[in-house]
Amino acid sequence: MENFINNAPFIVVLLCLIVGFVFLIKGADLFVEGSSSVAKRFKVPSLIIGLTIVAMGTSLPETAVSVAASIAHNNTLAVSNVTGSNIFNLMVVIGVCALMTPVVVDGASLKRDFPFSMICAILLLVMGTIGMILGRVDGIILLGCFAGYIFYLIRHTLKQNRQSSDEEVDEIPLISMPKAVIFILIGAVGIAVGGDVVVDSASRIAIDLGMSQTLVGLTIVSIGTSLPELVTSIVAARKNEVDMALGNAVGSCIFNILMVLGIASAISPIAFIQENIIDIIVLVVFSLIVWIMAWTKREIKRGEGIIMLLMYAAYTAYIIIR
């Protein structure tokens, strides 16, 4: 596939990029649906399914792209993809939702998930600054933090919400076991193929347009891999069901740093460049600003959503001209 993309006309490469995103998003959707159905058949509570399989499923596109980039030694694409996706999820996904309806902030997100998300970003910043590389040991530490976070989240939530857990079981669609297995297999293949195609196409586009891998990762790739979160949040906003929108975006930021970069760096060390450091600092600052917005009134309204979108537009302009 890499040789084909390297020798194909530019318009064909653009089409390959779009097809790659389709494979990623649809593959993740099928994988989550199949896995959730299998877990339900084995009597796994829907609460745990939501906290693990479904939550991780929204990060599968970022995982596939970053792991493929790490294997292909396009390491700056891996870091910029995660950083760009986190900034996009935080500023654009929540900002768009706030334009449509006020985003009510969950207390647990303010007190637990938001601070932990910023700690994860700061940890990534420190790891990347030391030696300007994210090594295998760093990856193992990130994955260890991820496992600890999931364990705590499941234990705490089960303790506090046993009743809601029982009530939510029937909300997960149940499909036949053969169909669920097929969904899982097709989804896994779609994610793997889509990730590979997106990385190869993005690298070729960067070369042809004279763009850096970092810029491509922060814009084209990060936005593409964040499409599931954006579409889901818009649909939820139209139904006035955005109570957990902020928490989901923050949770995605945590998953992307700990799980995605943890796996990628454990497979192959990821080199850091100066732009990566700057972008992670921007992520921390944006997170702090949104946290303050959410804390003051316990909701994010239209005016604040506009400010968030303008801040993202200014940041995008900065990374294009730098």
C-alpha positions as CSV (number, residue, x, y, z in Angstrom):
1,M,0.0,0.0,0.0
2,E,2.8,2.4,0.8
3,N,4.4,1.9,-2.6
4,F,1.1,2.5,-4.3
5,I,0.4,5.7,-2.4
6,N,3.9,7.0,-3.0
7,N,3.5,6.6,-6.8
8,A,-0.1,7.5,-7.1
9,P,-1.4,10.9,-8.4
10,F,-2.2,13.5,-5.7
11,I,-6.0,13.3,-6.2
12,V,-5.8,9.5,-5.7
13,V,-3.8,10.1,-2.4
14,L,-6.6,12.4,-1.1
15,L,-9.2,9.8,-1.9
16,C,-7.1,7.2,-0.1
17,L,-7.0,9.4,2.9
18,I,-10.8,9.8,2.9
19,V,-11.2,6.0,2.4
20,G,-8.7,5.4,5.3
21,F,-10.8,7.6,7.6
22,V,-14.0,5.7,6.6
23,F,-12.3,2.4,7.4
24,L,-11.1,3.7,10.7
25,I,-14.5,5.1,11.9
26,K,-16.6,2.3,10.6
27,G,-14.2,-0.3,11.8
28,A,-14.2,1.2,15.3
29,D,-18.0,1.3,15.2
30,L,-18.3,-2.4,14.3
31,F,-15.6,-3.4,16.8
32,V,-17.4,-1.7,19.6
33,E,-20.8,-3.0,18.7
34,G,-19.5,-6.6,18.4
35,S,-17.4,-6.4,21.6
36,S,-20.3,-4.9,23.6
37,S,-22.7,-7.6,22.4
38,V,-20.2,-10.4,23.3
39,A,-19.6,-8.8,26.7
40,K,-23.3,-8.5,27.4
41,R,-23.8,-12.2,26.5
42,F,-21.2,-13.1,29.1
43,K,-23.2,-11.0,31.7
44,V,-20.7,-8.2,31.9
45,P,-22.6,-5.1,33.3
46,S,-23.2,-2.4,30.7
47,L,-21.6,0.1,33.0
48,I,-18.2,-1.7,32.7
49,I,-18.7,-2.1,29.0
50,G,-19.2,1.6,28.6
51,L,-16.2,2.4,30.8
52,T,-13.9,0.1,28.9
53,I,-14.9,-1.3,25.5
54,V,-17.0,1.7,24.3
55,A,-14.7,4.3,25.8
56,M,-11.6,2.7,24.3
57,G,-13.4,2.3,21.0
58,T,-13.7,6.0,20.6
59,S,-9.9,6.2,20.8
60,L,-9.3,3.3,18.4
61,P,-8.8,5.6,15.3
62,E,-6.1,7.6,17.2
63,T,-4.6,4.3,18.4
64,A,-4.5,2.8,15.0
65,V,-2.9,5.9,13.4
66,S,-0.4,6.4,16.2
67,V,0.7,2.8,16.4
68,A,1.0,2.6,12.6
69,A,3.0,5.8,12.6
70,S,5.3,4.5,15.3
71,I,5.9,1.2,13.4
72,A,6.6,3.2,10.2
73,H,8.9,5.5,12.2
74,N,6.7,8.6,11.5
75,N,7.0,9.3,15.2
76,T,6.2,13.0,15.2
77,L,2.9,12.1,13.5
78,A,2.0,9.8,16.5
79,V,2.6,12.6,19.1
80,S,1.0,15.4,17.0
81,N,-2.0,13.2,16.2
82,V,-2.8,12.6,19.9
83,T,-2.1,16.2,20.9
84,G,-4.2,17.6,18.0
85,S,-7.0,15.2,18.7
86,N,-7.1,16.2,22.4
87,I,-7.1,19.9,21.6
88,F,-9.9,19.4,18.9
89,N,-12.0,17.3,21.3
90,L,-11.7,19.9,24.1
91,M,-12.2,23.1,22.1
92,V,-14.2,22.1,19.0
93,V,-16.4,19.2,20.1
94,I,-17.4,20.9,23.3
95,G,-17.5,24.3,21.7
96,V,-19.9,23.1,19.0
97,C,-22.1,21.5,21.6
98,A,-22.2,24.7,23.6
99,L,-23.4,26.6,20.5
100,M,-26.4,24.3,20.3
101,T,-27.3,23.9,23.9
102,P,-25.6,24.7,27.3
103,V,-23.2,21.9,28.3
104,V,-23.9,20.9,31.9
105,V,-20.8,19.9,33.8
106,D,-20.7,16.7,35.9
107,G,-19.2,17.2,39.3
108,A,-17.0,14.1,39.0
109,S,-15.5,15.6,35.8
110,L,-14.6,18.8,37.6
111,K,-13.1,17.2,40.7
112,R,-11.5,14.0,39.3
113,D,-11.3,13.7,35.5
114,F,-10.3,17.3,34.6
115,P,-7.3,17.5,37.1
116,F,-6.2,14.0,36.1
117,S,-6.3,14.9,32.4
118,M,-4.0,17.9,33.0
119,I,-1.7,15.7,35.1
120,C,-1.5,13.3,32.2
121,A,-0.6,16.1,29.8
122,I,2.0,17.5,32.2
123,L,3.4,13.9,32.7
124,L,3.7,13.6,28.9
125,L,5.4,17.0,28.7
126,V,8.0,16.0,31.4
127,M,8.6,12.6,29.8
128,G,9.0,14.2,26.3
129,T,11.3,17.0,27.5
130,I,13.7,14.6,29.3
131,G,15.9,13.4,26.4
132,M,13.3,14.6,23.8
133,I,12.1,11.0,23.4
134,L,9.2,8.9,24.7
135,G,10.9,5.5,25.3
136,R,9.6,2.0,26.0
137,V,9.9,2.5,29.8
138,D,7.8,5.7,29.4
139,G,5.2,3.8,27.4
140,I,5.0,1.1,30.1
141,I,4.5,3.8,32.8
142,L,1.7,5.4,30.7
143,L,0.0,2.1,30.3
144,G,0.4,1.4,34.0
145,C,-1.3,4.7,34.8
146,F,-4.0,3.8,32.3
147,A,-4.7,0.4,33.9
148,G,-4.8,2.1,37.4
149,Y,-7.2,4.8,36.1
150,I,-9.5,2.2,34.6
151,F,-9.4,0.0,37.7
152,Y,-10.2,3.0,40.0
153,L,-13.0,4.2,37.6
154,I,-14.7,0.8,37.4
155,R,-14.4,0.2,41.2
156,H,-15.6,3.6,42.1
157,T,-18.5,3.7,39.6
158,L,-19.7,0.2,40.5
159,K,-19.8,1.2,44.2
160,Q,-21.7,4.4,43.5
161,N,-24.0,3.3,40.7
162,R,-25.0,-0.3,41.1
163,Q,-28.7,0.5,40.6
164,S,-28.1,2.5,37.4
165,S,-25.8,-0.3,36.2
166,D,-28.7,-2.7,36.4
167,E,-31.0,-0.3,34.7
168,E,-28.7,0.3,31.7
169,V,-28.1,-3.3,30.7
170,D,-30.9,-3.4,28.2
171,E,-29.7,-0.3,26.4
172,I,-26.9,-2.2,24.7
173,P,-28.1,-3.9,21.5
174,L,-27.7,-7.7,21.5
175,I,-26.8,-9.4,18.3
176,S,-26.1,-13.1,17.6
177,M,-22.7,-14.4,18.6
178,P,-21.5,-15.3,15.0
179,K,-22.5,-11.8,13.8
180,A,-20.8,-10.2,16.8
181,V,-17.5,-12.2,16.1
182,I,-17.7,-11.1,12.4
183,F,-18.2,-7.5,13.5
184,I,-15.2,-7.7,15.7
185,L,-13.0,-9.3,13.0
186,I,-14.1,-6.9,10.3
187,G,-13.8,-3.9,12.7
188,A,-10.2,-5.0,13.7
189,V,-9.2,-5.3,10.0
190,G,-10.9,-2.0,9.1
191,I,-9.0,-0.2,12.0
192,A,-5.7,-1.8,11.0
193,V,-6.0,-1.1,7.3
194,G,-7.5,2.4,7.8
195,G,-4.7,3.4,10.2
196,D,-2.1,2.2,7.7
197,V,-3.7,4.0,4.8
198,V,-4.2,7.3,6.7
199,V,-0.5,7.4,7.9
200,D,0.8,6.6,4.4
201,S,-1.5,9.1,2.7
202,A,-0.9,11.8,5.3
203,S,2.9,11.4,4.9
204,R,2.6,11.7,1.1
205,I,0.4,14.8,1.4
206,A,2.9,16.4,3.7
207,I,5.7,15.8,1.3
208,D,3.8,17.1,-1.8
209,L,2.5,20.2,0.0
210,G,5.8,20.9,1.8
211,M,4.0,20.5,5.2
212,S,5.7,19.0,8.2
213,Q,4.5,15.7,9.7
214,T,3.6,17.7,12.9
215,L,1.3,20.0,11.0
216,V,-0.4,17.2,9.2
217,G,-0.9,15.3,12.5
218,L,-2.2,18.4,14.2
219,T,-4.7,19.2,11.5
220,I,-5.8,16.6,8.9
221,V,-5.1,13.4,10.9
222,S,-6.3,14.7,14.3
223,I,-9.5,16.1,13.0
224,G,-10.2,12.9,10.9
225,T,-9.7,10.6,13.9
226,S,-11.9,12.8,16.1
227,L,-14.8,12.7,13.7
228,P,-16.6,10.0,15.8
229,E,-16.6,12.2,18.9
230,L,-17.7,15.2,17.0
231,V,-20.6,13.5,15.2
232,T,-21.7,11.7,18.4
233,S,-21.7,15.0,20.4
234,I,-23.6,16.9,17.7
235,V,-26.3,14.2,17.7
236,A,-26.4,14.3,21.5
237,A,-26.7,18.1,21.5
238,R,-29.7,18.0,19.1
239,K,-31.4,15.6,21.5
240,N,-30.4,17.9,24.5
241,E,-28.5,15.0,26.0
242,V,-25.1,16.6,26.5
243,D,-24.8,16.3,30.3
244,M,-21.7,14.2,30.0
245,A,-20.3,15.8,26.8
246,L,-17.5,17.5,28.7
247,G,-16.7,14.4,30.7
248,N,-16.5,12.3,27.6
249,A,-14.2,14.8,25.9
250,V,-11.9,14.9,29.0
251,G,-12.0,11.1,29.2
252,S,-10.9,10.9,25.6
253,C,-8.0,13.1,26.3
254,I,-6.9,10.8,29.2
255,F,-7.3,7.7,27.0
256,N,-5.4,9.2,24.1
257,I,-2.4,10.1,26.2
258,L,-2.2,7.1,28.4
259,M,-3.4,4.3,26.1
260,V,-2.6,5.5,22.6
261,L,0.9,6.9,23.2
262,G,1.5,4.3,25.8
263,I,1.0,1.5,23.3
264,A,2.8,3.4,20.5
265,S,5.9,4.2,22.6
266,A,6.0,0.7,24.1
267,I,6.2,-0.7,20.5
268,S,8.8,1.8,19.2
269,P,10.4,4.9,21.0
270,I,8.8,8.1,19.8
271,A,11.0,11.1,19.1
272,F,9.9,14.5,20.4
273,I,10.6,17.8,18.6
274,Q,10.3,21.4,19.9
275,E,6.8,21.8,18.3
276,N,5.5,18.9,20.3
277,I,6.5,20.5,23.5
278,I,4.8,23.8,22.6
279,D,1.6,22.0,21.5
280,I,1.4,20.0,24.8
281,I,1.8,23.3,26.7
282,V,-1.1,24.7,24.6
283,L,-3.2,21.6,25.5
284,V,-2.5,22.2,29.2
285,V,-3.4,25.9,29.0
286,F,-6.6,25.2,27.0
287,S,-7.6,22.5,29.5
288,L,-7.1,25.0,32.4
289,I,-9.1,27.7,30.7
290,V,-12.0,25.3,29.9
291,W,-11.8,23.9,33.5
292,I,-12.2,27.4,34.9
293,M,-15.1,28.1,32.5
294,A,-16.8,24.9,33.6
295,W,-16.1,25.5,37.3
296,T,-17.5,29.0,37.5
297,K,-21.1,28.3,36.5
298,R,-21.1,24.5,36.3
299,E,-22.0,24.7,32.6
300,I,-20.6,26.0,29.4
301,K,-22.9,28.4,27.4
302,R,-23.0,29.7,23.9
303,G,-20.7,32.7,24.5
304,E,-18.0,30.5,26.0
305,G,-18.4,28.0,23.2
306,I,-17.7,30.8,20.7
307,I,-14.6,31.8,22.6
308,M,-13.4,28.1,22.6
309,L,-13.9,27.9,18.8
310,L,-12.1,31.2,18.2
311,M,-9.2,30.0,20.4
312,Y,-8.9,26.9,18.3
313,A,-9.0,28.9,15.1
314,A,-6.2,31.1,16.4
315,Y,-4.2,28.1,17.4
316,T,-4.7,26.5,14.0
317,A,-3.6,29.7,12.3
318,Y,-0.5,29.7,14.5
319,I,0.5,26.1,13.7
320,I,0.1,26.8,9.9
321,I,2.3,29.9,9.8
322,R,5.0,28.8,12.3
